[in-house]
């Protein structure tokens, strides 16, 4: 908002900014400030007028849609594309070393064929929840295929820690 005011003061005719502000009830709410500059006869800015619009509901829906696009609908883990993007970003931007684990459930097709896809989905969901609980919040855990999962543990290269995590995964 301050930057927008400065630009309007410098001669910008109109503009808008979005900001999360605290309303009179103490709740954080997204607003859109649309503003226009009024100039005098010589072209000098003399005042700014505007309107403040509550866009909190729209922002929440947009944020929810964006978050849904990053998640696997069944397990709520990160999906294949977002998992890949997060891992690449962590490696490239932070130059962090780490450990990458791929987890593939052997003979999972047999679970779906013998017990049904609803049961198979329940197994995958429970497995995802269990996997997520084994790792730190900073670790990247994603579902990258039907019965395939990937984990990236940034900053981890101690073989004992890695072996311990692998053993815990096998127990799950």
Secondary structure, DSSP 8 states (H G I E B T S, - for coil): -HHHHHHHHTT--EEEEEEEEE-TTS-EEEEEEEEEEEE-TTS-EEEEEEEEEE-HHHHHHHHHHHHHHTB-TTT-SB-HHHHHHHHHHHHHHH---EEEEEEE-TTHHHHHHHH-HHHHHHHHHHHHHHHHHHS-TTSEEEE-SSSEEEEEEET---HHHHHHHHHHHHH-
